[in-house]
Amino acid sequence: MGILNATPDSFSDGGKFRAPGDAIAQAELMIANGVDMIDIGGESTRPGAEPVSLQEELDRVLPVIEALKDCGVALSIDTYKAETMRQALKAGVDCVNDIWALRQEGAMDAILESDLDKEKQCGIVLMHMQRDPQTMQFDPNYQDVIAEVKLFLQDRTRLLEEWGVAQNRIAIDPGFGFGKSLQHNLKMLADFDGFSQLGYPVLAGISRKSMLGKLTGGDTNDRVAPSIAAAILAADRGARIIRVHDVQETVDSLKVWEAIQE
């Protein structure tokens, strides 16, 4: 899953792809480099990020979705706003990737409404986050981070299935960096295979995150190597979706890992 931030303030590449033309060019590069899915976001959810208005988010993402809807790879919308989900699904995205796990007002309804059209039933990624983007990194606290994250994801997936969403449409994301300390993040990566026990494909989103900078001392642009190392570790522990900024480097590294598995 290639990250496409149509934002001015995302933590790693904010502003680079804000213009639709730049975003489309980046998407084309990712496709050429072997991406399977492109995750399009119009609002930064980095720690401390301020929310943007619905209209501003739509203005950022809809032109990109429209231009890429027939690009040959799956498209995902990275949003927690119900109306953005509705508009993106109408525009042709295949997946909703929600950091709030459909807990915001109207989000669940947006998914269920889209289900009325069998041809538009989408995939859904449910992520764990402690508190919210403004406060999530203020002293995150857990008794047992693995058990608590698993319980949250289990509750959200069960609710979605109770509302009639098929299990094979759901993926889960433990949410590296979303209300977790460095030690929490390392524990989740070390025991990542525990999340697969819930029975859903698990997404690993570690690319260029601050946890890697804390380990290596590198800024966001110097985290390609540790991001690849984390991606391989996650894949080896059962990750089925790897969400990354650096598509070519990650795809090539995974090819080596896959050859060893075979």
Phi and psi in degrees as GROMACS dihedral restraints (atoms count N, CA, C in turn):
[ dihedral_restraints ]
;  ai    aj    ak    al  type     phi  dphi    fc
    3     4     5     6     1   -87.0    20    10
    4     5     6     7     1   137.3    20    10
    6     7     8     9     1   -86.8    20    10
    7     8     9    10     1   126.8    20    10
    9    10    11    12     1  -128.0    20    10
   10    11    12    13     1    97.7    20    10
   12    13    14    15     1   -94.2    20    10
   13    14    15    16     1   105.9    20    10
   15    16    17    18     1   -89.9    20    10
   16    17    18    19     1    58.4    20    10
   18    19    20    21     1  -135.1    20    10
   19    20    21    22     1   159.7    20    10
   21    22    23    24     1   -90.7    20    10
   22    23    24    25     1    -8.7    20    10
   24    25    26    27     1  -138.6    20    10
   25    26    27    28     1    19.1    20    10
   27    28    29    30     1   -66.1    20    10
   28    29    30    31     1   152.2    20    10
   30    31    32    33     1   -64.4    20    10
   31    32    33    34     1   -30.1    20    10
   33    34    35    36     1  -103.8    20    10
   34    35    36    37     1   -47.0    20    10
   36    37    38    39     1  -126.7    20    10
   37    38    39    40     1    26.2    20    10
   39    40    41    42     1   -54.8    20    10
   40    41    42    43     1   127.7    20    10
   42    43    44    45     1    95.1    20    10
   43    44    45    46     1   -24.5    20    10
   45    46    47    48     1   -65.0    20    10
   46    47    48    49     1   -35.2    20    10
   48    49    50    51     1  -123.3    20    10
   49    50    51    52     1    28.3    20    10
   51    52    53    54     1   -67.9    20    10
   52    53    54    55     1   -39.7    20    10
   54    55    56    57     1   -72.0    20    10
   55    56    57    58     1   134.8    20    10
   57    58    59    60     1   -53.0    20    10
   58    59    60    61     1   -39.4    20    10
   60    61    62    63     1   -62.3    20    10
   61    62    63    64     1   -40.8    20    10
   63    64    65    66     1   -67.4    20    10
   64    65    66    67     1   -39.6    20    10
   66    67    68    69     1   -64.2    20    10
   67    68    69    70     1   -42.6    20    10
   69    70    71    72     1   -65.9    20    10
   70    71    72    73     1   -40.9    20    10
   72    73    74    75     1   -62.5    20    10
   73    74    75    76     1   -40.5    20    10
   75    76    77    78     1   -65.2    20    10
   76    77    78    79     1   -39.6    20    10
   78    79    80    81     1   -62.4    20    10
   79    80    81    82     1   -43.0    20    10
   81    82    83    84     1   -62.2    20    10
   82    83    84    85     1   -37.5    20    10
   84    85    86    87     1   -65.8    20    10
   85    86    87    88     1   -42.8    20    10
   87    88    89    90     1   -63.2    20    10
   88    89    90    91     1   -39.7    20    10
   90    91    92    93     1   -62.1    20    10
   91    92    93    94     1   -45.1    20    10
   93    94    95    96     1   -61.6    20    10
   94    95    96    97     1   -28.5    20    10
   96    97    98    99     1   -90.7    20    10
   97    98    99   100     1     3.3    20    10
   99   100   101   102     1   101.0    20    10
  100   101   102   103     1    19.6    20    10
  102   103   104   105     1   -65.7    20    10
  103   104   105   106     1   149.3    20    10
  105   106   107   108     1   -99.8    20    10
  106   107   108   109     1   -30.5    20    10
  108   109   110   111     1  -148.6    20    10
  109   110   111   112     1   143.5    20    10
  111   112   113   114     1  -114.1    20    10
  112   113   114   115     1   124.3    20    10
  114   115   116   117     1  -100.4    20    10
  115   116   117   118     1   108.8    20    10
  117   118   119   120     1   -98.2    20    10
  118   119   120   121     1   124.1    20    10
  120   121   122   123     1  -126.6    20    10
  121   122   123   124     1   141.5    20    10
  123   124   125   126     1  -118.0    20    10
  124   125   126   127     1     9.5    20    10
  126   127   128   129     1  -147.3    20    10
  127   128   129   130     1   125.3    20    10
  129   130   131   132     1   -69.6    20    10
  130   131   132   133     1   138.6    20    10
  132   133   134   135     1  -120.2    20    10
  133   134   135   136     1    26.6    20    10
  135   136   137   138     1   -63.8    20    10
  136   137   138   139     1   160.0    20    10
  138   139   140   141     1   -55.5    20    10
  139   140   141   142     1   128.4    20    10
  141   142   143   144     1    84.9    20    10
  142   143   144   145     1    -0.1    20    10
  144   145   146   147     1   -65.9    20    10
  145   146   147   148     1   141.9    20    10
  147   148   149   150     1   -87.6    20    10
  148   149   150   151     1   141.6    20    10
  150   151   152   153     1   -64.4    20    10
  151   152   153   154     1   154.6    20    10
  153   154   155   156     1  -112.9    20    10
  154   155   156   157     1   161.4    20    10
  156   157   158   159     1   -70.5    20    10
  157   158   159   160     1   158.7    20    10
  159   160   161   162     1   -56.9    20    10
  160   161   162   163     1   -48.0    20    10
  162   163   164   165     1   -63.3    20    10
  163   164   165   166     1   -38.7    20    10
  165   166   167   168     1   -65.5    20    10
  166   167   168   169     1   -41.3    20    10
  168   169   170   171     1   -62.7    20    10
  169   170   171   172     1   -44.9    20    10
  171   172   173   174     1   -61.9    20    10
  172   173   174   175     1   -41.3    20    10
  174   175   176   177     1   -62.7    20    10
  175   176   177   178     1   -29.9    20    10
  177   178   179   180     1   -79.1    20    10
  178   179   180   181     1   -40.0    20    10
  180   181   182   183     1   -96.9    20    10
  181   182   183   184     1   -34.0    20    10
  183   184   185   186     1   -63.3    20    10
  184   185   186   187     1   -41.9    20    10
  186   187   188   189     1   -61.4    20    10
  187   188   189   190     1   -34.0    20    10
  189   190   191   192     1   -69.8    20    10
  190   191   192   193     1   -44.4    20    10
  192   193   194   195     1   -60.9    20    10
  193   194   195   196     1   -44.8    20    10
  195   196   197   198     1   -59.0    20    10
  196   197   198   199     1   -41.8    20    10
  198   199   200   201     1   -71.6    20    10
  199   200   201   202     1   -26.7    20    10
  201   202   203   204     1  -106.0    20    10
  202   203   204   205     1    -1.1    20    10
  204   205   206   207     1   -61.6    20    10
  205   206   207   208     1   -21.8    20    10
  207   208   209   210     1  -114.5    20    10
  208   209   210   211     1    30.3    20    10
  210   211   212   213     1   -80.3    20    10
  211   212   213   214     1   -11.0    20    10
  213   214   215   216     1    98.7    20    10
  214   215   216   217     1    -6.2    20    10
  216   217   218   219     1  -124.2    20    10
  217   218   219   220     1   162.5    20    10
  219   220   221   222     1   -68.7    20    10
  220   221   222   223     1   148.1    20    10
  222   223   224   225     1  -116.1    20    10
  223   224   225   226     1   139.9    20    10
  225   226   227   228     1  -123.4    20    10
  226   227   228   229     1   145.9    20    10
  228   229   230   231     1  -108.0    20    10
  229   230   231   232     1   123.6    20    10
  231   232   233   234     1   -94.1    20    10
  232   233   234   235     1    94.4    20    10
  234   235   236   237     1  -156.3    20    10
  235   236   237   238     1   158.4    20    10
  237   238   239   240     1  -117.2    20    10
  238   239   240   241     1    -2.3    20    10
  240   241   242   243     1   -85.9    20    10
  241   242   243   244     1   129.6    20    10
  243   244   245   246     1   -60.2    20    10
  244   245   246   247     1   -44.4    20    10
  246   247   248   249     1   -69.7    20    10
  247   248   249   250     1   -33.6    20    10
  249   250   251   252     1   -64.4    20    10
  250   251   252   253     1   -40.1    20    10
  252   253   254   255     1   -58.5    20    10
  253   254   255   256     1   -48.3    20    10
  255   256   257   258     1   -58.7    20    10
  256   257   258   259     1   -50.0    20    10
  258   259   260   261     1   -66.2    20    10
  259   260   261   262     1   -38.8    20    10
  261   262   263   264     1   -67.7    20    10
  262   263   264   265     1   -40.1    20    10
  264   265   266   267     1   -64.7    20    10
  265   266   267   268     1   -40.7    20    10
  267   268   269   270     1   -62.9    20    10
  268   269   270   271     1   -34.4    20    10
  270   271   272   273     1   -77.3    20    10
  271   272   273   274     1   -14.8    20    10
  273   274   275   276     1   122.1    20    10
  274   275   276   277     1    11.8    20    10
  276   277   278   279     1   -74.1    20    10
  277   278   279   280     1   158.6    20    10
  279   280   281   282     1  -104.5    20    10
  280   281   282   283     1   -14.5    20    10
  282   283   284   285     1  -149.4    20    10
  283   284   285   286     1   145.2    20    10
  285   286   287   288     1  -110.4    20    10
  286   287   288   289     1   124.3    20    10
  288   289   290   291     1  -113.1    20    10
  289   290   291   292     1   106.5    20    10
  291   292   293   294     1  -119.9    20    10
  292   293   294   295     1   115.6    20    10
  294   295   296   297     1   -65.2    20    10
  295   296   297   298     1   -21.9    20    10
  297   298   299   300     1   -93.3    20    10
  298   299   300   301     1     0.5    20    10
  300   301   302   303     1    55.0    20    10
  301   302   303   304     1    41.8    20    10
  303   304   305   306     1    63.0    20    10
  304   305   306   307     1    33.0    20    10
  306   307   308   309     1   -95.5    20    10
  307   308   309   310     1   -11.3    20    10
  309   310   311   312     1   -77.4    20    10
  310   311   312   313     1   155.7    20    10
  312   313   314   315     1   -55.9    20    10
  313   314   315   316     1   126.8    20    10
  315   316   317   318     1    84.2    20    10
  316   317   318   319     1    -9.0    20    10
  318   319   320   321     1   -65.6    20    10
  319   320   321   322     1   -45.7    20    10
  321   322   323   324     1   -61.8    20    10
  322   323   324   325     1   -40.7    20    10
  324   325   326   327     1   -61.8    20    10
  325   326   327   328     1   -38.2    20    10
  327   328   329   330     1   -61.3    20    10
  328   329   330   331     1   -40.0    20    10
  330   331   332   333     1   -67.9    20    10
  331   332   333   334     1   -45.9    20    10
  333   334   335   336     1   -66.4    20    10
  334   335   336   337     1   -35.4    20    10
  336   337   338   339     1   -63.8    20    10
  337   338   339   340     1   -41.9    20    10
  339   340   341   342     1   -65.7    20    10
  340   341   342   343     1   -26.6    20    10
  342   343   344   345     1   -68.1    20    10
  343   344   345   346     1   -17.0    20    10
  345   346   347   348     1   -64.4    20    10
  346   347   348   349     1   -26.7    20    10
  348   349   350   351     1   -99.1    20    10
  349   350   351   352     1   105.0    20    10
  351   352   353   354     1   -58.2    20    10
  352   353   354   355     1   -27.0    20    10
  354   355   356   357     1   -77.9    20    10
  355   356   357   358     1   -13.0    20    10
  357   358   359   360     1  -109.8    20    10
  358   359   360   361     1    10.7    20    10
  360   361   362   363     1   -64.7    20    10
  361   362   363   364     1   127.5    20    10
  363   364   365   366     1  -107.7    20    10
  364   365   366   367     1   164.2    20    10
  366   367   368   369     1   -77.0    20    10
  367   368   369   370     1   157.9    20    10
  369   370   371   372     1  -137.9    20    10
  370   371   372   373     1   129.7    20    10
  372   373   374   375     1  -110.4    20    10
  373   374   375   376     1   121.0    20    10
  375   376   377   378     1  -104.1    20    10
  376   377   378   379     1   123.0    20    10
  378   379   380   381     1  -111.5    20    10
  379   380   381   382     1   149.1    20    10
  381   382   383   384     1   -90.3    20    10
  382   383   384   385     1   134.5    20    10
  384   385   386   387     1  -143.8    20    10
  385   386   387   388     1   133.1    20    10
  387   388   389   390     1   -89.1    20    10
  388   389   390   391     1   125.9    20    10
  390   391   392   393     1    64.0    20    10
  391   392   393   394     1  -129.4    20    10
  393   394   395   396     1  -141.2    20    10
  394   395   396   397     1   169.7    20    10
  396   397   398   399     1   -58.6    20    10
  397   398   399   400     1   -28.1    20    10
  399   400   401   402     1   -72.8    20    10
  400   401   402   403     1   -31.1    20    10
  402   403   404   405     1  -123.3    20    10
  403   404   405   406     1    -0.2    20    10
  405   406   407   408     1   -64.1    20    10
  406   407   408   409     1   -25.7    20    10
  408   409   410   411     1   -99.7    20    10
  409   410   411   412     1    12.6    20    10
  411   412   413   414     1   -85.7    20    10
  412   413   414   415     1    90.9    20    10
  414   415   416   417     1    54.4    20    10
  415   416   417   418     1    60.9    20    10
  417   418   419   420     1   -60.4    20    10
  418   419   420   421     1   140.8    20    10
  420   421   422   423     1  -140.3    20    10
  421   422   423   424     1   134.1    20    10
  423   424   425   426     1  -143.1    20    10
  424   425   426   427     1   148.4    20    10
  426   427   428   429     1   -78.0    20    10
  427   428   429   430     1   -41.2    20    10
  429   430   431   432     1  -149.4    20    10
  430   431   432   433     1    99.8    20    10
  432   433   434   435     1   -62.1    20    10
  433   434   435   436     1   -39.5    20    10
  435   436   437   438     1   -65.0    20    10
  436   437   438   439     1   -50.2    20    10
  438   439   440   441     1   -63.5    20    10
  439   440   441   442     1   -40.6    20    10
  441   442   443   444     1   -71.6    20    10
  442   443   444   445     1   -40.1    20    10
  444   445   446   447     1   -66.2    20    10
  445   446   447   448     1   -42.6    20    10
  447   448   449   450     1   -61.3    20    10
  448   449   450   451     1   -41.9    20    10
  450   451   452   453     1   -63.7    20    10
  451   452   453   454     1   -42.7    20    10
  453   454   455   456     1   -60.5    20    10
  454   455   456   457     1   -49.0    20    10
  456   457   458   459     1   -65.5    20    10
  457   458   459   460     1   -35.9    20    10
  459   460   461   462     1   -63.5    20    10
  460   461   462   463     1   -42.5    20    10
  462   463   464   465     1   -63.9    20    10
  463   464   465   466     1   -42.2    20    10
  465   466   467   468     1   -70.7    20    10
  466   467   468   469     1   -41.1    20    10
  468   469   470   471     1   -67.2    20    10
  469   470   471   472     1   -39.0    20    10
  471   472   473   474     1   -62.3    20    10
  472   473   474   475     1   -42.4    20    10
  474   475   476   477     1   -62.2    20    10
  475   476   477   478     1   -42.7    20    10
  477   478   479   480     1   -63.1    20    10
  478   479   480   481     1   -42.1    20    10
  480   481   482   483     1   -67.6    20    10
  481   482   483   484     1   -34.9    20    10
  483   484   485   486     1   -62.3    20    10
  484   485   486   487     1   -28.5    20    10
  486   487   488   489     1   -85.9    20    10
  487   488   489   490     1     4.6    20    10
  489   490   491   492     1   100.5    20    10
  490   491   492   493     1     8.2    20    10
  492   493   494   495     1   -84.0    20    10
  493   494   495   496     1   127.4    20    10
  495   496   497   498     1   -65.6    20    10
  496   497   498   499     1   143.2    20    10
  498   499   500   501     1   -58.0    20    10
  499   500   501   502     1   -36.0    20    10
  501   502   503   504     1   -73.2    20    10
  502   503   504   505     1     1.3    20    10
  504   505   506   507     1   -99.1    20    10
  505   506   507   508     1    -3.7    20    10
  507   508   509   510     1  -109.3    20    10
  508   509   510   511     1   134.6    20    10
  510   511   512   513     1  -126.2    20    10
  511   512   513   514     1   160.4    20    10
  513   514   515   516     1  -126.1    20    10
  514   515   516   517     1   155.4    20    10
  516   517   518   519     1  -139.8    20    10
  517   518   519   520     1   117.0    20    10
  519   520   521   522     1   -68.1    20    10
  520   521   522   523     1   -13.9    20    10
  522   523   524   525     1    78.8    20    10
  523   524   525   526     1    59.7    20    10
  525   526   527   528     1   -56.2    20    10
  526   527   528   529     1   129.5    20    10
  528   529   530   531     1    82.9    20    10
  529   530   531   532     1    -4.7    20    10
  531   532   533   534     1  -100.0    20    10
  532   533   534   535     1    82.3    20    10
  534   535   536   537     1    79.5    20    10
  535   536   537   538     1    41.2    20    10
  537   538   539   540     1  -138.9    20    10
  538   539   540   541     1   142.5    20    10
  540   541   542   543     1   -80.2    20    10
  541   542   543   544     1   174.0    20    10
  543   544   545   546     1   -57.4    20    10
  544   545   546   547     1   -44.7    20    10
  546   547   548   549     1   -65.7    20    10
  547   548   549   550     1   -37.1    20    10
  549   550   551   552     1   -61.0    20    10
  550   551   552   553     1   -46.3    20    10
  552   553   554   555     1   -61.8    20    10
  553   554   555   556     1   -42.8    20    10
  555   556   557   558     1   -66.6    20    10
  556   557   558   559     1   -38.5    20    10
  558   559   560   561     1   -62.8    20    10
  559   560   561   562     1   -42.6    20    10
  561   562   563   564     1   -64.5    20    10
  562   563   564   565     1   -38.0    20    10
  564   565   566   567     1   -70.4    20    10
  565   566   567   568     1   -41.5    20    10
  567   568   569   570     1   -62.7    20    10
  568   569   570   571     1   -37.8    20    10
  570   571   572   573     1  -109.3    20    10
  571   572   573   574     1    31.0    20    10
  573   574   575   576     1   -58.6    20    10
  574   575   576   577     1   -32.4    20    10
  576   577   578   579     1   -62.8    20    10
  577   578   579   580     1   -18.5    20    10
  579   580   581   582     1   -63.5    20    10
  580   581   582   583     1   -30.3    20    10
  582   583   584   585     1   -72.1    20    10
  583   584   585   586     1   -30.5    20    10
  585   586   587   588     1   -65.6    20    10
  586   587   588   589     1   -21.7    20    10
  588   589   590   591     1   -64.1    20    10
  589   590   591   592     1   -17.0    20    10
  591   592   593   594     1   -73.8    20    10
  592   593   594   595     1   -14.9    20    10
  594   595   596   597     1    94.7    20    10
  595   596   597   598     1    13.9    20    10
  597   598   599   600     1  -122.9    20    10
  598   599   600   601     1   153.4    20    10
  600   601   602   603     1   -58.7    20    10
  601   602   603   604     1   138.4    20    10
  603   604   605   606     1  -111.3    20    10
  604   605   606   607     1   131.7    20    10
  606   607   608   609     1   -94.4    20    10
  607   608   609   610     1   136.7    20    10
  609   610   611   612     1  -112.4    20    10
  610   611   612   613     1   115.0    20    10
  612   613   614   615     1  -116.7    20    10
  613   614   615   616     1    87.2    20    10
  615   616   617   618     1  -119.8    20    10
  616   617   618   619     1    -9.3    20    10
  618   619   620   621     1   -52.4    20    10
  619   620   621   622     1   121.8    20    10
  621   622   623   624     1    60.1    20    10
  622   623   624   625     1    14.8    20    10
  624   625   626   627     1   -72.9    20    10
  625   626   627   628     1   162.4    20    10
  627   628   629   630     1   -61.9    20    10
  628   629   630   631     1   -27.0    20    10
  630   631   632   633     1   -57.6    20    10
  631   632   633   634     1   -35.4    20    10
  633   634   635   636     1   -72.0    20    10
  634   635   636   637     1   -37.7    20    10
  636   637   638   639     1   -64.2    20    10
  637   638   639   640     1   -36.9    20    10
  639   640   641   642     1   -65.3    20    10
  640   641   642   643     1   -32.3    20    10
  642   643   644   645     1   -79.4    20    10
  643   644   645   646     1   -36.3    20    10
  645   646   647   648     1  -107.8    20    10
  646   647   648   649     1   -20.7    20    10
  648   649   650   651     1    85.1    20    10
  649   650   651   652     1     0.3    20    10
  651   652   653   654     1   -84.6    20    10
  652   653   654   655     1   147.0    20    10
  654   655   656   657     1   -78.1    20    10
  655   656   657   658     1  -177.1    20    10
  657   658   659   660     1   -59.1    20    10
  658   659   660   661     1   -31.9    20    10
  660   661   662   663     1   -83.8    20    10
  661   662   663   664     1    -5.2    20    10
  663   664   665   666     1  -111.0    20    10
  664   665   666   667     1    28.8    20    10
  666   667   668   669     1  -118.7    20    10
  667   668   669   670     1    20.7    20    10
  669   670   671   672     1   -66.0    20    10
  670   671   672   673     1   -49.5    20    10
  672   673   674   675     1   -61.4    20    10
  673   674   675   676     1   -49.8    20    10
  675   676   677   678     1   -65.5    20    10
  676   677   678   679     1   -29.2    20    10
  678   679   680   681     1   -64.6    20    10
  679   680   681   682     1   -41.2    20    10
  681   682   683   684     1   -66.7    20    10
  682   683   684   685     1   -41.3    20    10
  684   685   686   687     1   -59.1    20    10
  685   686   687   688     1   -44.2    20    10
  687   688   689   690     1   -65.1    20    10
  688   689   690   691     1   -38.7    20    10
  690   691   692   693     1   -62.9    20    10
  691   692   693   694     1   -42.6    20    10
  693   694   695   696     1   -66.6    20    10
  694   695   696   697     1   -41.8    20    10
  696   697   698   699     1   -61.3    20    10
  697   698   699   700     1   -42.0    20    10
  699   700   701   702     1   -66.4    20    10
  700   701   702   703     1   -44.2    20    10
  702   703   704   705     1   -60.6    20    10
  703   704   705   706     1   -40.5    20    10
  705   706   707   708     1   -67.2    20    10
  706   707   708   709     1   -19.5    20    10
  708   709   710   711     1  -105.0    20    10
  709   710   711   712     1    16.2    20    10
  711   712   713   714     1   106.9    20    10
  712   713   714   715     1     1.4    20    10
  714   715   716   717     1   -61.0    20    10
  715   716   717   718     1   134.2    20    10
  717   718   719   720     1  -105.1    20    10
  718   719   720   721     1   -18.3    20    10
  720   721   722   723     1  -130.0    20    10
  721   722   723   724     1   127.2    20    10
  723   724   725   726     1  -114.4    20    10
  724   725   726   727     1   114.9    20    10
  726   727   728   729     1   -94.5    20    10
  727   728   729   730     1   118.2    20    10
  729   730   731   732     1  -140.1    20    10
  730   731   732   733     1   157.3    20    10
  732   733   734   735     1   -86.5    20    10
  733   734   735   736     1   -38.0    20    10
  735   736   737   738     1  -102.3    20    10
  736   737   738   739     1    86.8    20    10
  738   739   740   741     1   -68.4    20    10
  739   740   741   742     1   -52.8    20    10
  741   742   743   744     1   -59.6    20    10
  742   743   744   745     1   -45.8    20    10
  744   745   746   747     1   -63.7    20    10
  745   746   747   748     1   -39.1    20    10
  747   748   749   750     1   -72.4    20    10
  748   749   750   751     1   -42.7    20    10
  750   751   752   753     1   -59.3    20    10
  751   752   753   754     1   -46.0    20    10
  753   754   755   756     1   -63.5    20    10
  754   755   756   757     1   -40.5    20    10
  756   757   758   759     1   -67.0    20    10
  757   758   759   760     1   -40.1    20    10
  759   760   761   762     1   -66.7    20    10
  760   761   762   763     1   -30.2    20    10
  762   763   764   765     1   -62.0    20    10
  763   764   765   766     1   -38.9    20    10
  765   766   767   768     1   -67.1    20    10
  766   767   768   769     1   -46.6    20    10
  768   769   770   771     1   -59.5    20    10
  769   770   771   772     1   -44.5    20    10
  771   772   773   774     1   -63.5    20    10
  772   773   774   775     1   -37.3    20    10
  774   775   776   777     1   -62.4    20    10
  775   776   777   778     1   -37.3    20    10
  777   778   779   780     1   -67.6    20    10
  778   779   780   781     1   -38.9    20    10
  780   781   782   783     1   -62.3    20    10
  781   782   783   784     1   -39.0    20    10
